[in-house]
Amino acid sequence: MKKKVSREPVSGCPLWRRLAAMSYDALLVTGLLMVAAAIVVIPSGTGIRAGHPAFQLYLLVAWWLYFAVCWRSGGQTLGMRAWRIRLVADTPPFGWGDSAIRFIAAIFSALALGLGFAWSLIDPKRLTWHDRLSNSRLIVANGPGSVPRC
């Protein structure tokens, strides 16, 4: 008899798994930001002053777009896919505004000495500050076939 594979999520995402996916995504985002910078710097033929506010904002938007596009088209970044994590919205659909709130809140969660992430260690549902603020959460899928592909 075939064993039935459940397609339902089983639990909130533990902190170690979030950090593993974040490490993977950090490598991808670094490359993305290098390409985004090259798109501006190479055609201009000149350097850009370090800390130029418009350039910093441009890179921040490129960084956010990576996450927003991935979250909106399947609920996973590449790092999240590798670690079988999926973003689910408490009140679907997960929109552009929701992704901006989650992204900005995650930055503040990290800047507060990581307390926003560490919160998941004491939260009964393993939610972080940015999970709560964006009305979304990360889940771990049950089995190998249970995570939808983008």
Phi and psi in radians as a Rosetta constraint file:
Dihedral C 1 N 2 CA 2 C 2 CIRCULARHARMONIC -1.273 0.35
Dihedral N 2 CA 2 C 2 N 3 CIRCULARHARMONIC 2.393 0.35
Dihedral C 2 N 3 CA 3 C 3 CIRCULARHARMONIC -1.388 0.35
Dihedral N 3 CA 3 C 3 N 4 CIRCULARHARMONIC 2.244 0.35
Dihedral C 3 N 4 CA 4 C 4 CIRCULARHARMONIC -1.377 0.35
Dihedral N 4 CA 4 C 4 N 5 CIRCULARHARMONIC 2.182 0.35
Dihedral C 4 N 5 CA 5 C 5 CIRCULARHARMONIC -1.644 0.35
Dihedral N 5 CA 5 C 5 N 6 CIRCULARHARMONIC 2.113 0.35
Dihedral C 5 N 6 CA 6 C 6 CIRCULARHARMONIC -1.288 0.35
Dihedral N 6 CA 6 C 6 N 7 CIRCULARHARMONIC 2.423 0.35
Dihedral C 6 N 7 CA 7 C 7 CIRCULARHARMONIC -1.778 0.35
Dihedral N 7 CA 7 C 7 N 8 CIRCULARHARMONIC 0.177 0.35
Dihedral C 7 N 8 CA 8 C 8 CIRCULARHARMONIC -1.613 0.35
Dihedral N 8 CA 8 C 8 N 9 CIRCULARHARMONIC 2.508 0.35
Dihedral C 8 N 9 CA 9 C 9 CIRCULARHARMONIC -1.164 0.35
Dihedral N 9 CA 9 C 9 N 10 CIRCULARHARMONIC 2.603 0.35
Dihedral C 9 N 10 CA 10 C 10 CIRCULARHARMONIC -1.827 0.35
Dihedral N 10 CA 10 C 10 N 11 CIRCULARHARMONIC -0.502 0.35
Dihedral C 10 N 11 CA 11 C 11 CIRCULARHARMONIC -2.774 0.35
Dihedral N 11 CA 11 C 11 N 12 CIRCULARHARMONIC 2.920 0.35
Dihedral C 11 N 12 CA 12 C 12 CIRCULARHARMONIC -1.183 0.35
Dihedral N 12 CA 12 C 12 N 13 CIRCULARHARMONIC 2.809 0.35
Dihedral C 12 N 13 CA 13 C 13 CIRCULARHARMONIC -1.446 0.35
Dihedral N 13 CA 13 C 13 N 14 CIRCULARHARMONIC 2.179 0.35
Dihedral C 13 N 14 CA 14 C 14 CIRCULARHARMONIC -1.233 0.35
Dihedral N 14 CA 14 C 14 N 15 CIRCULARHARMONIC 2.725 0.35
Dihedral C 14 N 15 CA 15 C 15 CIRCULARHARMONIC -1.035 0.35
Dihedral N 15 CA 15 C 15 N 16 CIRCULARHARMONIC -0.712 0.35
Dihedral C 15 N 16 CA 16 C 16 CIRCULARHARMONIC -1.078 0.35
Dihedral N 16 CA 16 C 16 N 17 CIRCULARHARMONIC -0.630 0.35
Dihedral C 16 N 17 CA 17 C 17 CIRCULARHARMONIC -1.258 0.35
Dihedral N 17 CA 17 C 17 N 18 CIRCULARHARMONIC -0.675 0.35
Dihedral C 17 N 18 CA 18 C 18 CIRCULARHARMONIC -1.033 0.35
Dihedral N 18 CA 18 C 18 N 19 CIRCULARHARMONIC -0.802 0.35
Dihedral C 18 N 19 CA 19 C 19 CIRCULARHARMONIC -1.140 0.35
Dihedral N 19 CA 19 C 19 N 20 CIRCULARHARMONIC -0.626 0.35
Dihedral C 19 N 20 CA 20 C 20 CIRCULARHARMONIC -1.131 0.35
Dihedral N 20 CA 20 C 20 N 21 CIRCULARHARMONIC -0.779 0.35
Dihedral C 20 N 21 CA 21 C 21 CIRCULARHARMONIC -1.146 0.35
Dihedral N 21 CA 21 C 21 N 22 CIRCULARHARMONIC -0.668 0.35
Dihedral C 21 N 22 CA 22 C 22 CIRCULARHARMONIC -1.114 0.35
Dihedral N 22 CA 22 C 22 N 23 CIRCULARHARMONIC -0.670 0.35
Dihedral C 22 N 23 CA 23 C 23 CIRCULARHARMONIC -1.107 0.35
Dihedral N 23 CA 23 C 23 N 24 CIRCULARHARMONIC -0.764 0.35
Dihedral C 23 N 24 CA 24 C 24 CIRCULARHARMONIC -1.090 0.35
Dihedral N 24 CA 24 C 24 N 25 CIRCULARHARMONIC -0.838 0.35
Dihedral C 24 N 25 CA 25 C 25 CIRCULARHARMONIC -1.158 0.35
Dihedral N 25 CA 25 C 25 N 26 CIRCULARHARMONIC -0.523 0.35
Dihedral C 25 N 26 CA 26 C 26 CIRCULARHARMONIC -1.066 0.35
Dihedral N 26 CA 26 C 26 N 27 CIRCULARHARMONIC -0.672 0.35
Dihedral C 26 N 27 CA 27 C 27 CIRCULARHARMONIC -1.131 0.35
Dihedral N 27 CA 27 C 27 N 28 CIRCULARHARMONIC -0.751 0.35
Dihedral C 27 N 28 CA 28 C 28 CIRCULARHARMONIC -1.153 0.35
Dihedral N 28 CA 28 C 28 N 29 CIRCULARHARMONIC -0.743 0.35
Dihedral C 28 N 29 CA 29 C 29 CIRCULARHARMONIC -1.159 0.35
Dihedral N 29 CA 29 C 29 N 30 CIRCULARHARMONIC -0.626 0.35
Dihedral C 29 N 30 CA 30 C 30 CIRCULARHARMONIC -1.036 0.35
Dihedral N 30 CA 30 C 30 N 31 CIRCULARHARMONIC -0.815 0.35
Dihedral C 30 N 31 CA 31 C 31 CIRCULARHARMONIC -1.103 0.35
Dihedral N 31 CA 31 C 31 N 32 CIRCULARHARMONIC -0.727 0.35
Dihedral C 31 N 32 CA 32 C 32 CIRCULARHARMONIC -1.065 0.35
Dihedral N 32 CA 32 C 32 N 33 CIRCULARHARMONIC -0.773 0.35
Dihedral C 32 N 33 CA 33 C 33 CIRCULARHARMONIC -1.182 0.35
Dihedral N 33 CA 33 C 33 N 34 CIRCULARHARMONIC -0.568 0.35
Dihedral C 33 N 34 CA 34 C 34 CIRCULARHARMONIC -1.142 0.35
Dihedral N 34 CA 34 C 34 N 35 CIRCULARHARMONIC -0.741 0.35
Dihedral C 34 N 35 CA 35 C 35 CIRCULARHARMONIC -1.157 0.35
Dihedral N 35 CA 35 C 35 N 36 CIRCULARHARMONIC -0.760 0.35
Dihedral C 35 N 36 CA 36 C 36 CIRCULARHARMONIC -1.060 0.35
Dihedral N 36 CA 36 C 36 N 37 CIRCULARHARMONIC -0.713 0.35
Dihedral C 36 N 37 CA 37 C 37 CIRCULARHARMONIC -1.152 0.35
Dihedral N 37 CA 37 C 37 N 38 CIRCULARHARMONIC -0.730 0.35
Dihedral C 37 N 38 CA 38 C 38 CIRCULARHARMONIC -1.094 0.35
Dihedral N 38 CA 38 C 38 N 39 CIRCULARHARMONIC -0.611 0.35
Dihedral C 38 N 39 CA 39 C 39 CIRCULARHARMONIC -1.056 0.35
Dihedral N 39 CA 39 C 39 N 40 CIRCULARHARMONIC -0.548 0.35
Dihedral C 39 N 40 CA 40 C 40 CIRCULARHARMONIC -1.595 0.35
Dihedral N 40 CA 40 C 40 N 41 CIRCULARHARMONIC -0.774 0.35
Dihedral C 40 N 41 CA 41 C 41 CIRCULARHARMONIC -1.288 0.35
Dihedral N 41 CA 41 C 41 N 42 CIRCULARHARMONIC -0.798 0.35
Dihedral C 41 N 42 CA 42 C 42 CIRCULARHARMONIC -1.085 0.35
Dihedral N 42 CA 42 C 42 N 43 CIRCULARHARMONIC -0.873 0.35
Dihedral C 42 N 43 CA 43 C 43 CIRCULARHARMONIC -1.110 0.35
Dihedral N 43 CA 43 C 43 N 44 CIRCULARHARMONIC -0.520 0.35
Dihedral C 43 N 44 CA 44 C 44 CIRCULARHARMONIC -1.277 0.35
Dihedral N 44 CA 44 C 44 N 45 CIRCULARHARMONIC -0.450 0.35
Dihedral C 44 N 45 CA 45 C 45 CIRCULARHARMONIC 1.279 0.35
Dihedral N 45 CA 45 C 45 N 46 CIRCULARHARMONIC 0.044 0.35
Dihedral C 45 N 46 CA 46 C 46 CIRCULARHARMONIC -2.270 0.35
Dihedral N 46 CA 46 C 46 N 47 CIRCULARHARMONIC 2.894 0.35
Dihedral C 46 N 47 CA 47 C 47 CIRCULARHARMONIC -1.395 0.35
Dihedral N 47 CA 47 C 47 N 48 CIRCULARHARMONIC 2.892 0.35
Dihedral C 47 N 48 CA 48 C 48 CIRCULARHARMONIC -1.972 0.35
Dihedral N 48 CA 48 C 48 N 49 CIRCULARHARMONIC 2.316 0.35
Dihedral C 48 N 49 CA 49 C 49 CIRCULARHARMONIC -0.990 0.35
Dihedral N 49 CA 49 C 49 N 50 CIRCULARHARMONIC 2.325 0.35
Dihedral C 49 N 50 CA 50 C 50 CIRCULARHARMONIC -1.026 0.35
Dihedral N 50 CA 50 C 50 N 51 CIRCULARHARMONIC 2.321 0.35
Dihedral C 50 N 51 CA 51 C 51 CIRCULARHARMONIC 1.380 0.35
Dihedral N 51 CA 51 C 51 N 52 CIRCULARHARMONIC 0.239 0.35
Dihedral C 51 N 52 CA 52 C 52 CIRCULARHARMONIC -1.061 0.35
Dihedral N 52 CA 52 C 52 N 53 CIRCULARHARMONIC 2.113 0.35
Dihedral C 52 N 53 CA 53 C 53 CIRCULARHARMONIC -1.012 0.35
Dihedral N 53 CA 53 C 53 N 54 CIRCULARHARMONIC -0.711 0.35
Dihedral C 53 N 54 CA 54 C 54 CIRCULARHARMONIC -1.161 0.35
Dihedral N 54 CA 54 C 54 N 55 CIRCULARHARMONIC -0.687 0.35
Dihedral C 54 N 55 CA 55 C 55 CIRCULARHARMONIC -1.189 0.35
Dihedral N 55 CA 55 C 55 N 56 CIRCULARHARMONIC -0.726 0.35
Dihedral C 55 N 56 CA 56 C 56 CIRCULARHARMONIC -1.086 0.35
Dihedral N 56 CA 56 C 56 N 57 CIRCULARHARMONIC -0.714 0.35
Dihedral C 56 N 57 CA 57 C 57 CIRCULARHARMONIC -1.126 0.35
Dihedral N 57 CA 57 C 57 N 58 CIRCULARHARMONIC -0.729 0.35
Dihedral C 57 N 58 CA 58 C 58 CIRCULARHARMONIC -1.013 0.35
Dihedral N 58 CA 58 C 58 N 59 CIRCULARHARMONIC -0.793 0.35
Dihedral C 58 N 59 CA 59 C 59 CIRCULARHARMONIC -1.172 0.35
Dihedral N 59 CA 59 C 59 N 60 CIRCULARHARMONIC -0.658 0.35
Dihedral C 59 N 60 CA 60 C 60 CIRCULARHARMONIC -1.101 0.35
Dihedral N 60 CA 60 C 60 N 61 CIRCULARHARMONIC -0.717 0.35
Dihedral C 60 N 61 CA 61 C 61 CIRCULARHARMONIC -1.163 0.35
Dihedral N 61 CA 61 C 61 N 62 CIRCULARHARMONIC -0.706 0.35
Dihedral C 61 N 62 CA 62 C 62 CIRCULARHARMONIC -1.075 0.35
Dihedral N 62 CA 62 C 62 N 63 CIRCULARHARMONIC -0.712 0.35
Dihedral C 62 N 63 CA 63 C 63 CIRCULARHARMONIC -1.106 0.35
Dihedral N 63 CA 63 C 63 N 64 CIRCULARHARMONIC -0.823 0.35
Dihedral C 63 N 64 CA 64 C 64 CIRCULARHARMONIC -1.106 0.35
Dihedral N 64 CA 64 C 64 N 65 CIRCULARHARMONIC -0.721 0.35
Dihedral C 64 N 65 CA 65 C 65 CIRCULARHARMONIC -1.040 0.35
Dihedral N 65 CA 65 C 65 N 66 CIRCULARHARMONIC -0.656 0.35
Dihedral C 65 N 66 CA 66 C 66 CIRCULARHARMONIC -0.971 0.35
Dihedral N 66 CA 66 C 66 N 67 CIRCULARHARMONIC -0.885 0.35
Dihedral C 66 N 67 CA 67 C 67 CIRCULARHARMONIC -1.207 0.35
Dihedral N 67 CA 67 C 67 N 68 CIRCULARHARMONIC -0.776 0.35
Dihedral C 67 N 68 CA 68 C 68 CIRCULARHARMONIC -1.060 0.35
Dihedral N 68 CA 68 C 68 N 69 CIRCULARHARMONIC -0.793 0.35
Dihedral C 68 N 69 CA 69 C 69 CIRCULARHARMONIC -1.135 0.35
Dihedral N 69 CA 69 C 69 N 70 CIRCULARHARMONIC -0.760 0.35
Dihedral C 69 N 70 CA 70 C 70 CIRCULARHARMONIC -1.134 0.35
Dihedral N 70 CA 70 C 70 N 71 CIRCULARHARMONIC -0.785 0.35
Dihedral C 70 N 71 CA 71 C 71 CIRCULARHARMONIC -1.134 0.35
Dihedral N 71 CA 71 C 71 N 72 CIRCULARHARMONIC -0.651 0.35
Dihedral C 71 N 72 CA 72 C 72 CIRCULARHARMONIC -1.374 0.35
Dihedral N 72 CA 72 C 72 N 73 CIRCULARHARMONIC -0.383 0.35
Dihedral C 72 N 73 CA 73 C 73 CIRCULARHARMONIC -1.971 0.35
Dihedral N 73 CA 73 C 73 N 74 CIRCULARHARMONIC 1.117 0.35
Dihedral C 73 N 74 CA 74 C 74 CIRCULARHARMONIC 2.107 0.35
Dihedral N 74 CA 74 C 74 N 75 CIRCULARHARMONIC -0.175 0.35
Dihedral C 74 N 75 CA 75 C 75 CIRCULARHARMONIC 1.331 0.35
Dihedral N 75 CA 75 C 75 N 76 CIRCULARHARMONIC 0.287 0.35
Dihedral C 75 N 76 CA 76 C 76 CIRCULARHARMONIC -2.500 0.35
Dihedral N 76 CA 76 C 76 N 77 CIRCULARHARMONIC 2.405 0.35
Dihedral C 76 N 77 CA 77 C 77 CIRCULARHARMONIC -1.511 0.35
Dihedral N 77 CA 77 C 77 N 78 CIRCULARHARMONIC 3.082 0.35
Dihedral C 77 N 78 CA 78 C 78 CIRCULARHARMONIC -1.143 0.35
Dihedral N 78 CA 78 C 78 N 79 CIRCULARHARMONIC -0.662 0.35
Dihedral C 78 N 79 CA 79 C 79 CIRCULARHARMONIC -1.123 0.35
Dihedral N 79 CA 79 C 79 N 80 CIRCULARHARMONIC -0.702 0.35
Dihedral C 79 N 80 CA 80 C 80 CIRCULARHARMONIC -1.151 0.35
Dihedral N 80 CA 80 C 80 N 81 CIRCULARHARMONIC -0.657 0.35
Dihedral C 80 N 81 CA 81 C 81 CIRCULARHARMONIC -1.133 0.35
Dihedral N 81 CA 81 C 81 N 82 CIRCULARHARMONIC -0.733 0.35
Dihedral C 81 N 82 CA 82 C 82 CIRCULARHARMONIC -1.088 0.35
Dihedral N 82 CA 82 C 82 N 83 CIRCULARHARMONIC -0.568 0.35
Dihedral C 82 N 83 CA 83 C 83 CIRCULARHARMONIC -1.799 0.35
Dihedral N 83 CA 83 C 83 N 84 CIRCULARHARMONIC 0.262 0.35
Dihedral C 83 N 84 CA 84 C 84 CIRCULARHARMONIC 0.926 0.35
Dihedral N 84 CA 84 C 84 N 85 CIRCULARHARMONIC 0.876 0.35
Dihedral C 84 N 85 CA 85 C 85 CIRCULARHARMONIC -2.008 0.35
Dihedral N 85 CA 85 C 85 N 86 CIRCULARHARMONIC 2.487 0.35
Dihedral C 85 N 86 CA 86 C 86 CIRCULARHARMONIC -2.373 0.35
Dihedral N 86 CA 86 C 86 N 87 CIRCULARHARMONIC 2.466 0.35
Dihedral C 86 N 87 CA 87 C 87 CIRCULARHARMONIC -1.540 0.35
Dihedral N 87 CA 87 C 87 N 88 CIRCULARHARMONIC 2.269 0.35
Dihedral C 87 N 88 CA 88 C 88 CIRCULARHARMONIC -2.203 0.35
Dihedral N 88 CA 88 C 88 N 89 CIRCULARHARMONIC 2.439 0.35
Dihedral C 88 N 89 CA 89 C 89 CIRCULARHARMONIC -1.559 0.35
Dihedral N 89 CA 89 C 89 N 90 CIRCULARHARMONIC 2.442 0.35
Dihedral C 89 N 90 CA 90 C 90 CIRCULARHARMONIC -1.203 0.35
Dihedral N 90 CA 90 C 90 N 91 CIRCULARHARMONIC -0.555 0.35
Dihedral C 90 N 91 CA 91 C 91 CIRCULARHARMONIC -2.279 0.35
Dihedral N 91 CA 91 C 91 N 92 CIRCULARHARMONIC 1.513 0.35
Dihedral C 91 N 92 CA 92 C 92 CIRCULARHARMONIC -1.064 0.35
Dihedral N 92 CA 92 C 92 N 93 CIRCULARHARMONIC 2.741 0.35
Dihedral C 92 N 93 CA 93 C 93 CIRCULARHARMONIC -1.447 0.35
Dihedral N 93 CA 93 C 93 N 94 CIRCULARHARMONIC 2.784 0.35
Dihedral C 93 N 94 CA 94 C 94 CIRCULARHARMONIC -1.516 0.35
Dihedral N 94 CA 94 C 94 N 95 CIRCULARHARMONIC 1.909 0.35
Dihedral C 94 N 95 CA 95 C 95 CIRCULARHARMONIC -1.663 0.35
Dihedral N 95 CA 95 C 95 N 96 CIRCULARHARMONIC -3.127 0.35
Dihedral C 95 N 96 CA 96 C 96 CIRCULARHARMONIC -1.061 0.35
Dihedral N 96 CA 96 C 96 N 97 CIRCULARHARMONIC -0.741 0.35
Dihedral C 96 N 97 CA 97 C 97 CIRCULARHARMONIC -1.110 0.35
Dihedral N 97 CA 97 C 97 N 98 CIRCULARHARMONIC -0.706 0.35
Dihedral C 97 N 98 CA 98 C 98 CIRCULARHARMONIC -1.080 0.35
Dihedral N 98 CA 98 C 98 N 99 CIRCULARHARMONIC -0.718 0.35
Dihedral C 98 N 99 CA 99 C 99 CIRCULARHARMONIC -1.187 0.35
Dihedral N 99 CA 99 C 99 N 100 CIRCULARHARMONIC -0.616 0.35
Dihedral C 99 N 100 CA 100 C 100 CIRCULARHARMONIC -1.154 0.35
Dihedral N 100 CA 100 C 100 N 101 CIRCULARHARMONIC -0.751 0.35
Dihedral C 100 N 101 CA 101 C 101 CIRCULARHARMONIC -1.076 0.35
Dihedral N 101 CA 101 C 101 N 102 CIRCULARHARMONIC -0.806 0.35
Dihedral C 101 N 102 CA 102 C 102 CIRCULARHARMONIC -1.092 0.35
Dihedral N 102 CA 102 C 102 N 103 CIRCULARHARMONIC -0.761 0.35
Dihedral C 102 N 103 CA 103 C 103 CIRCULARHARMONIC -1.106 0.35
Dihedral N 103 CA 103 C 103 N 104 CIRCULARHARMONIC -0.862 0.35
Dihedral C 103 N 104 CA 104 C 104 CIRCULARHARMONIC -1.164 0.35
Dihedral N 104 CA 104 C 104 N 105 CIRCULARHARMONIC -0.724 0.35
Dihedral C 104 N 105 CA 105 C 105 CIRCULARHARMONIC -1.142 0.35
Dihedral N 105 CA 105 C 105 N 106 CIRCULARHARMONIC -0.614 0.35
Dihedral C 105 N 106 CA 106 C 106 CIRCULARHARMONIC -1.150 0.35
Dihedral N 106 CA 106 C 106 N 107 CIRCULARHARMONIC -0.642 0.35
Dihedral C 106 N 107 CA 107 C 107 CIRCULARHARMONIC -1.086 0.35
Dihedral N 107 CA 107 C 107 N 108 CIRCULARHARMONIC -0.796 0.35
Dihedral C 107 N 108 CA 108 C 108 CIRCULARHARMONIC -1.158 0.35
Dihedral N 108 CA 108 C 108 N 109 CIRCULARHARMONIC -0.607 0.35
Dihedral C 108 N 109 CA 109 C 109 CIRCULARHARMONIC -1.055 0.35
Dihedral N 109 CA 109 C 109 N 110 CIRCULARHARMONIC -0.680 0.35
Dihedral C 109 N 110 CA 110 C 110 CIRCULARHARMONIC -1.316 0.35
Dihedral N 110 CA 110 C 110 N 111 CIRCULARHARMONIC -0.729 0.35
Dihedral C 110 N 111 CA 111 C 111 CIRCULARHARMONIC -1.147 0.35
Dihedral N 111 CA 111 C 111 N 112 CIRCULARHARMONIC -0.420 0.35
Dihedral C 111 N 112 CA 112 C 112 CIRCULARHARMONIC -1.449 0.35
Dihedral N 112 CA 112 C 112 N 113 CIRCULARHARMONIC 0.755 0.35
Dihedral C 112 N 113 CA 113 C 113 CIRCULARHARMONIC 1.015 0.35
Dihedral N 113 CA 113 C 113 N 114 CIRCULARHARMONIC 0.500 0.35
Dihedral C 113 N 114 CA 114 C 114 CIRCULARHARMONIC 1.366 0.35
Dihedral N 114 CA 114 C 114 N 115 CIRCULARHARMONIC 0.136 0.35
Dihedral C 114 N 115 CA 115 C 115 CIRCULARHARMONIC -1.103 0.35
Dihedral N 115 CA 115 C 115 N 116 CIRCULARHARMONIC -0.561 0.35
Dihedral C 115 N 116 CA 116 C 116 CIRCULARHARMONIC -1.122 0.35
Dihedral N 116 CA 116 C 116 N 117 CIRCULARHARMONIC -0.573 0.35
Dihedral C 116 N 117 CA 117 C 117 CIRCULARHARMONIC -1.389 0.35
Dihedral N 117 CA 117 C 117 N 118 CIRCULARHARMONIC -0.753 0.35
Dihedral C 117 N 118 CA 118 C 118 CIRCULARHARMONIC -1.078 0.35
Dihedral N 118 CA 118 C 118 N 119 CIRCULARHARMONIC -0.414 0.35
Dihedral C 118 N 119 CA 119 C 119 CIRCULARHARMONIC -0.944 0.35
Dihedral N 119 CA 119 C 119 N 120 CIRCULARHARMONIC -0.549 0.35
Dihedral C 119 N 120 CA 120 C 120 CIRCULARHARMONIC -1.114 0.35
Dihedral N 120 CA 120 C 120 N 121 CIRCULARHARMONIC -0.337 0.35
Dihedral C 120 N 121 CA 121 C 121 CIRCULARHARMONIC -1.268 0.35
Dihedral N 121 CA 121 C 121 N 122 CIRCULARHARMONIC -0.441 0.35
Dihedral C 121 N 122 CA 122 C 122 CIRCULARHARMONIC -1.913 0.35
Dihedral N 122 CA 122 C 122 N 123 CIRCULARHARMONIC -0.199 0.35
Dihedral C 122 N 123 CA 123 C 123 CIRCULARHARMONIC -1.336 0.35
Dihedral N 123 CA 123 C 123 N 124 CIRCULARHARMONIC 2.297 0.35
Dihedral C 123 N 124 CA 124 C 124 CIRCULARHARMONIC -1.091 0.35
Dihedral N 124 CA 124 C 124 N 125 CIRCULARHARMONIC -0.461 0.35
Dihedral C 124 N 125 CA 125 C 125 CIRCULARHARMONIC -1.757 0.35
Dihedral N 125 CA 125 C 125 N 126 CIRCULARHARMONIC 0.119 0.35
Dihedral C 125 N 126 CA 126 C 126 CIRCULARHARMONIC 1.102 0.35
Dihedral N 126 CA 126 C 126 N 127 CIRCULARHARMONIC 0.559 0.35
Dihedral C 126 N 127 CA 127 C 127 CIRCULARHARMONIC -1.511 0.35
Dihedral N 127 CA 127 C 127 N 128 CIRCULARHARMONIC 2.528 0.35
Dihedral C 127 N 128 CA 128 C 128 CIRCULARHARMONIC -1.704 0.35
Dihedral N 128 CA 128 C 128 N 129 CIRCULARHARMONIC 3.068 0.35
Dihedral C 128 N 129 CA 129 C 129 CIRCULARHARMONIC -1.060 0.35
Dihedral N 129 CA 129 C 129 N 130 CIRCULARHARMONIC -0.750 0.35
Dihedral C 129 N 130 CA 130 C 130 CIRCULARHARMONIC -1.271 0.35
Dihedral N 130 CA 130 C 130 N 131 CIRCULARHARMONIC -0.442 0.35
Dihedral C 130 N 131 CA 131 C 131 CIRCULARHARMONIC -1.080 0.35
Dihedral N 131 CA 131 C 131 N 132 CIRCULARHARMONIC -0.858 0.35
Dihedral C 131 N 132 CA 132 C 132 CIRCULARHARMONIC -1.136 0.35
Dihedral N 132 CA 132 C 132 N 133 CIRCULARHARMONIC -0.779 0.35
Dihedral C 132 N 133 CA 133 C 133 CIRCULARHARMONIC -1.189 0.35
Dihedral N 133 CA 133 C 133 N 134 CIRCULARHARMONIC -0.519 0.35
Dihedral C 133 N 134 CA 134 C 134 CIRCULARHARMONIC -1.712 0.35
Dihedral N 134 CA 134 C 134 N 135 CIRCULARHARMONIC 0.071 0.35
Dihedral C 134 N 135 CA 135 C 135 CIRCULARHARMONIC 0.905 0.35
Dihedral N 135 CA 135 C 135 N 136 CIRCULARHARMONIC 0.805 0.35
Dihedral C 135 N 136 CA 136 C 136 CIRCULARHARMONIC -2.513 0.35
Dihedral N 136 CA 136 C 136 N 137 CIRCULARHARMONIC 3.002 0.35
Dihedral C 136 N 137 CA 137 C 137 CIRCULARHARMONIC -2.720 0.35
Dihedral N 137 CA 137 C 137 N 138 CIRCULARHARMONIC 2.802 0.35
Dihedral C 137 N 138 CA 138 C 138 CIRCULARHARMONIC -1.760 0.35
Dihedral N 138 CA 138 C 138 N 139 CIRCULARHARMONIC 2.399 0.35
Dihedral C 138 N 139 CA 139 C 139 CIRCULARHARMONIC -2.186 0.35
Dihedral N 139 CA 139 C 139 N 140 CIRCULARHARMONIC 2.746 0.35
Dihedral C 139 N 140 CA 140 C 140 CIRCULARHARMONIC -1.808 0.35
Dihedral N 140 CA 140 C 140 N 141 CIRCULARHARMONIC 2.250 0.35
Dihedral C 140 N 141 CA 141 C 141 CIRCULARHARMONIC -1.373 0.35
Dihedral N 141 CA 141 C 141 N 142 CIRCULARHARMONIC 2.765 0.35
Dihedral C 141 N 142 CA 142 C 142 CIRCULARHARMONIC -1.162 0.35
Dihedral N 142 CA 142 C 142 N 143 CIRCULARHARMONIC -0.961 0.35
Dihedral C 142 N 143 CA 143 C 143 CIRCULARHARMONIC -2.349 0.35
Dihedral N 143 CA 143 C 143 N 144 CIRCULARHARMONIC 3.133 0.35
Dihedral C 143 N 144 CA 144 C 144 CIRCULARHARMONIC -1.042 0.35
Dihedral N 144 CA 144 C 144 N 145 CIRCULARHARMONIC -0.563 0.35
Dihedral C 144 N 145 CA 145 C 145 CIRCULARHARMONIC -1.663 0.35
Dihedral N 145 CA 145 C 145 N 146 CIRCULARHARMONIC 0.098 0.35
Dihedral C 145 N 146 CA 146 C 146 CIRCULARHARMONIC -1.588 0.35
Dihedral N 146 CA 146 C 146 N 147 CIRCULARHARMONIC -0.106 0.35
Dihedral C 146 N 147 CA 147 C 147 CIRCULARHARMONIC -1.714 0.35
Dihedral N 147 CA 147 C 147 N 148 CIRCULARHARMONIC 2.103 0.35
Dihedral C 147 N 148 CA 148 C 148 CIRCULARHARMONIC -1.185 0.35
Dihedral N 148 CA 148 C 148 N 149 CIRCULARHARMONIC 2.586 0.35
Dihedral C 148 N 149 CA 149 C 149 CIRCULARHARMONIC -1.593 0.35
Dihedral N 149 CA 149 C 149 N 150 CIRCULARHARMONIC 2.592 0.35
